[in-house]
Amino acid sequence: MLETFTSNHLLPVFPREHMSVGTVGLSFLDNDVLQFIPLTYLIIIGCFIIVFVWKFRTISLDLRIFGIVGLIFLLISTKLFPWDALQSLVPSIAFNIQSPKRFVTVAYVLILLTFGKLMSSDLILRNDLIKIAFMALLLIVTNYTQIINNQYKQIDAWHSDKVISMHSNVYFKKHFSAHEVRDAFVGSNLSTVFSLMDKGTPDYLPVDHKYDAQQYYNLHPYRLYNLEFINHHHKFNYLVDYNGRLNVTWNSKHNRVIRVPVVKYKNTEVVFNGKKLDNVKTSSIGAMLLQSKKRKK
């Protein structure tokens, strides 16, 4: 990562116009966000805040730190934190923190850890059986309900015409029936899945300069990735040899410059027909442009 980031201008992640959309909502009635904190977690978080404030002075230092950090990460994962205002002051933050909702994972871990430690101590409950019963109930409510909810979503997608639950930037190489897609996932040769679909994501491809948000939108990198890589890589043969080198061959019907769907970074070594190339032209998102002759390469 250090070598790649310091030697190249890398295409950043997709920037949101309004970072508040990428936060988690505290209520399912909030239509301005894409993800919500489950009701069971909200109840636990509410109980945690009450207990944490109530017993703060008697809580050990490490649990105070865990609890405070957990609450901070919870705050910055929601719209309660002024992400849009911060983005207007520092626009580049949209490239570095694409979705603040990801911070909620840290909040879940630290809040559940701290709450569990508090409830299993003698600060709140003194009866060991009640402690065990409470912690068991806590685990069931937080984990079982969430798992069941996610499983039902996956099952619904599996039995529908979509089959896969997430279609974001997934490209099917041609039209396949839902039955064919399901067979690919449950067959003995799981690599069949990769012959049906591709995932097109241009994050961190090498570009010729740094992009701001407007330049990023004008470039349309997802469309370019689809055109330059997804739509053409089936015309090439790829083999990784025992030295870890990627060998690419193709049949050329004409003498012309072709776009090879392989990314070249600054220090990528390219050997073309046995000759090492020092200056290799690339497309706007890093695909190699090579002078091909009419024969097999």
C-alpha positions in Angstrom: 0.0 0.0 0.0 2.8 2.4 0.9 4.6 1.8 -2.4 1.4 2.1 -4.5 0.0 5.1 -2.8 3.2 7.1 -2.8 4.1 6.2 -6.5 0.8 6.8 -8.2 -2.2 9.1 -8.3 -4.9 6.6 -7.3 -8.6 7.0 -8.1 -10.4 7.6 -4.8 -13.6 5.8 -3.7 -16.9 7.1 -5.0 -17.6 10.4 -3.2 -21.1 11.1 -1.9 -22.7 14.5 -2.6 -24.2 14.5 0.9 -22.3 12.4 3.4 -25.3 12.5 5.8 -27.0 10.0 3.4 -24.2 7.5 4.2 -25.0 7.6 7.9 -27.1 5.2 10.0 -30.6 6.2 11.0 -32.0 6.0 14.5 -35.5 5.3 13.2 -36.9 3.3 10.3 -39.0 6.4 9.5 -35.9 8.2 8.4 -36.0 8.1 4.6 -32.8 10.1 4.1 -30.4 7.2 5.1 -29.8 3.8 3.6 -29.2 1.8 6.9 -30.8 1.8 10.3 -29.8 0.7 13.8 -32.1 -2.3 14.6 -34.7 -1.6 17.3 -33.1 -4.2 19.6 -29.8 -2.4 19.5 -31.5 0.9 20.1 -33.1 -0.5 23.3 -29.8 -1.8 24.5 -28.0 1.4 23.6 -30.6 3.4 25.6 -30.3 1.1 28.6 -26.5 1.4 28.3 -26.5 5.2 28.3 -28.8 5.2 31.4 -26.6 2.8 33.3 -23.4 4.4 32.1 -24.4 7.9 33.3 -25.9 6.5 36.5 -22.8 4.6 37.6 -20.2 6.6 35.8 -18.3 7.6 39.0 -18.0 4.0 40.2 -17.0 2.5 36.8 -13.4 1.5 36.3 -11.2 3.7 34.0 -11.0 1.2 31.2 -14.7 0.8 31.0 -15.2 4.6 31.0 -12.8 4.8 28.1 -14.6 1.9 26.2 -18.0 3.5 26.8 -17.0 7.0 25.9 -15.2 5.9 22.7 -18.2 3.7 21.8 -20.6 6.6 22.2 -18.3 8.9 20.1 -18.3 6.3 17.3 -22.1 6.0 17.6 -22.4 9.8 17.3 -20.2 10.1 14.2 -22.0 7.2 12.5 -25.3 9.1 12.6 -26.8 12.3 11.1 -26.5 13.9 14.6 -22.9 14.6 13.6 -22.8 17.6 11.1 -21.2 15.6 8.2 -22.6 17.9 5.5 -21.3 21.0 7.1 -17.9 19.3 7.6 -17.9 18.2 4.0 -18.6 21.8 2.8 -15.5 22.9 4.7 -13.3 20.0 3.7 -14.7 18.5 0.4 -11.9 15.9 0.2 -13.3 14.1 3.3 -15.9 12.5 1.0 -13.1 10.5 -0.7 -11.6 9.3 2.6 -14.7 8.6 4.6 -17.2 7.4 2.0 -19.9 6.1 4.4 -19.9 7.3 8.1 -22.3 4.4 8.8 -19.3 2.1 8.9 -18.2 3.7 12.2 -21.3 2.1 13.9 -19.5 -1.3 13.9 -16.9 0.1 16.4 -19.8 1.5 18.5 -21.6 -1.8 18.6 -18.5 -3.7 19.8 -17.5 -1.2 22.5 -21.1 -0.5 23.8 -22.0 -4.2 24.0 -18.7 -5.0 25.6 -19.1 -2.2 28.2 -22.7 -2.9 28.9 -22.0 -6.6 29.3 -19.2 -5.9 31.7 -21.4 -3.5 33.7 -24.3 -5.9 33.9 -22.1 -8.9 34.9 -20.4 -6.9 37.7 -21.9 -6.2 41.1 -22.7 -2.6 40.3 -26.1 -3.3 38.9 -27.0 -7.0 39.6 -25.8 -9.0 42.5 -27.5 -12.3 42.0 -25.4 -14.6 39.7 -28.4 -16.4 38.2 -30.1 -13.1 37.3 -26.8 -12.0 35.7 -26.6 -15.2 33.6 -30.2 -15.0 32.6 -29.9 -11.3 31.6 -26.7 -11.9 29.6 -28.3 -14.8 27.8 -31.3 -12.7 27.0 -29.1 -9.9 25.7 -27.2 -12.3 23.4 -30.4 -13.8 22.1 -32.1 -10.4 21.4 -29.1 -8.8 19.8 -27.8 -11.7 17.8 -30.7 -14.0 17.0 -33.1 -11.3 15.9 -30.5 -9.6 13.7 -29.3 -12.9 12.1 -32.9 -14.0 11.4 -33.7 -10.7 9.8 -30.6 -10.9 7.6 -31.2 -14.5 6.7 -34.8 -13.9 5.6 -33.6 -11.1 3.3 -31.0 -13.5 1.8 -33.6 -16.3 1.5 -36.1 -14.0 -0.2 -33.4 -12.9 -2.7 -32.3 -16.5 -3.4 -35.8 -17.6 -4.3 -36.5 -14.6 -6.4 -35.4 -13.8 -9.9 -32.5 -11.8 -8.5 -30.9 -14.7 -6.7 -28.1 -12.5 -5.3 -29.1 -9.9 -2.7 -26.6 -7.2 -3.8 -26.6 -6.2 -7.4 -24.5 -3.0 -7.0 -21.9 -2.9 -9.9 -22.4 -6.6 -10.7 -22.3 -7.3 -14.4 -23.7 -10.5 -15.9 -21.7 -11.6 -19.0 -25.0 -12.4 -20.8 -28.5 -13.2 -19.8 -28.7 -16.1 -17.4 -31.9 -17.5 -15.9 -32.3 -17.5 -12.1 -32.1 -21.3 -12.2 -28.7 -21.2 -13.9 -27.3 -18.7 -11.4 -28.5 -20.8 -8.5 -26.9 -23.9 -10.0 -23.6 -22.1 -10.3 -23.5 -21.3 -6.6 -24.4 -24.8 -5.4 -22.5 -26.9 -8.0 -19.3 -28.8 -7.4 -17.2 -26.3 -9.4 -17.7 -23.0 -7.6 -15.5 -21.1 -10.1 -18.5 -21.3 -12.5 -19.9 -18.3 -10.7 -17.0 -16.2 -12.1 -17.9 -17.2 -15.6 -21.4 -15.8 -15.1 -20.7 -12.4 -13.6 -18.1 -9.8 -12.7 -17.9 -7.1 -10.1 -16.8 -3.8 -11.5 -15.2 -1.4 -9.0 -12.6 1.2 -10.1 -11.4 2.1 -6.7 -7.6 2.8 -6.4 -6.9 2.5 -10.1 -3.9 4.7 -11.3 -4.9 8.0 -12.9 -2.9 10.9 -14.2 -3.8 13.4 -11.5 -5.8 13.9 -8.4 -9.5 14.2 -8.8 -12.0 16.3 -6.9 -15.6 15.3 -6.7 -16.8 17.1 -9.8 -13.9 15.7 -11.9 -14.7 12.2 -10.6 -18.3 12.5 -11.7 -17.2 13.8 -15.1 -14.8 10.9 -15.6 -17.6 8.3 -15.0 -15.0 5.7 -13.7 -17.6 2.9 -13.2 -18.7 3.2 -16.8 -15.1 3.3 -18.0 -14.3 0.2 -15.9 -17.2 -1.6 -17.5 -16.1 -0.6 -21.0 -12.4 -1.1 -20.7 -12.2 -4.2 -18.4 -15.5 -6.0 -18.0 -16.6 -6.0 -21.6 -13.2 -7.0 -23.1 -11.3 -9.3 -20.7 -13.0 -12.4 -22.1 -11.0 -11.9 -25.3 -7.8 -12.4 -23.5 -6.2 -15.5 -21.8 -4.6 -15.0 -18.4 -2.1 -17.3 -16.6 -0.1 -16.7 -13.5 3.2 -18.6 -13.7 5.3 -20.1 -10.8 7.2 -16.8 -10.4 3.9 -14.9 -9.8 4.0 -13.1 -13.1 0.8 -12.5 -15.0 1.0 -13.8 -18.6 -1.6 -12.4 -21.0 -2.1 -13.7 -24.5 -4.6 -12.9 -27.3 -5.3 -13.3 -31.0 -5.0 -10.1 -33.0 -6.7 -9.8 -36.4 -5.2 -6.4 -37.2 -2.1 -4.3 -36.8 -3.3 -1.7 -34.3 -3.2 -0.3 -30.8 -5.3 -2.3 -28.5 -6.4 -1.8 -24.9 -5.3 -4.7 -22.7 -7.5 -5.0 -19.7 -4.6 -5.2 -17.2 -3.8 -2.3 -15.0 -0.3 -0.8 -15.0 0.9 1.1 -12.0 4.1 3.2 -12.1 6.5 0.4 -11.1 4.7 -2.5 -12.9 7.2 -4.3 -15.1 5.8 -5.0 -18.6 7.5 -7.5 -20.9 5.9 -7.5 -24.4 6.9 -10.3 -26.8 10.1 -10.9 -24.8 11.1 -7.2 -24.7 10.8 -5.1 -21.5 8.9 -1.9 -22.1 9.9 1.2 -20.1 7.2 3.6 -21.3 3.8 2.1 -21.6 0.8 4.2 -22.5 -2.3 3.7 -20.4 -5.9 4.7 -20.6 -7.4 7.3 -18.2 -8.0 4.5 -15.6 -4.7 2.5 -16.1 -5.5 -0.1 -18.8 -2.4 -0.7 -21.0 -2.4 0.4 -24.6 -0.1 -1.7 -26.7 0.8 -1.9 -30.4 -0.5 -5.3 -31.5 0.4 -7.1 -34.7 -1.7 -9.5 -36.7 -0.9 -12.8 -35.0 -1.2 -14.5 -31.7 0.6 -12.8 -28.8 
